[in-house]
């Protein structure tokens, strides 16, 4: 079974990052729950919205998280390519992949 995760990431080019963080913090009035050098996390209902600074990117990407007990099997079910080169997964049991439109998905075990 595949279910929605708890994280949404918006990957933002360096030149738009400060303005985008300010939009969600100051105009949308979302609560900041974590701040890192290249990411700010906001409370987004039952989810966390991460605004990530990406230095070598020219456009915005939205990345989503899917949860499953069997990440390898989920890739087969989704018929999606493994894209683990996108970002280090460190201690995460899962894989990066994408949907047909190119939206990046983290398919991982909770």
RAZI-V686859 format. One record per backbone hydrogen bond with DSSP energy under -0.5 kcal/mol. NH is the residue of the N-H (numbers start at 1). CO is the residue of the C=O. If there is no record, write none. Layout:
nh->[NH | NH]
co->[CO | CO]
This chain:
nh->[3 | 5 | 8 | 9 | 10 | 11 | 11 | 12 | 12 | 14 | 16 | 17 | 17 | 18 | 20 | 21 | 22 | 23 | 24 | 25 | 26 | 27 | 27 | 28 | 30 | 33 | 34 | 36 | 39 | 40 | 41 | 42 | 43 | 44 | 47 | 48 | 49 | 50 | 50 | 51 | 52 | 52 | 53 | 54 | 55 | 57 | 61 | 63 | 64 | 65 | 66 | 67 | 68 | 74 | 75 | 76 | 77 | 78 | 79 | 80 | 83 | 86 | 92 | 94 | 95 | 97 | 99 | 102 | 104 | 105 | 106 | 107 | 107 | 108 | 108 | 109]
co->[67 | 65 | 48 | 63 | 50 | 9 | 61 | 10 | 52 | 54 | 13 | 13 | 14 | 14 | 16 | 17 | 18 | 19 | 20 | 21 | 22 | 22 | 23 | 23 | 24 | 41 | 41 | 39 | 36 | 51 | 34 | 49 | 31 | 47 | 44 | 6 | 42 | 8 | 48 | 40 | 10 | 50 | 38 | 12 | 53 | 54 | 11 | 9 | 104 | 7 | 106 | 3 | 108 | 70 | 71 | 72 | 73 | 74 | 75 | 75 | 96 | 83 | 89 | 92 | 107 | 105 | 103 | 99 | 62 | 97 | 64 | 95 | 105 | 66 | 106 | 93]
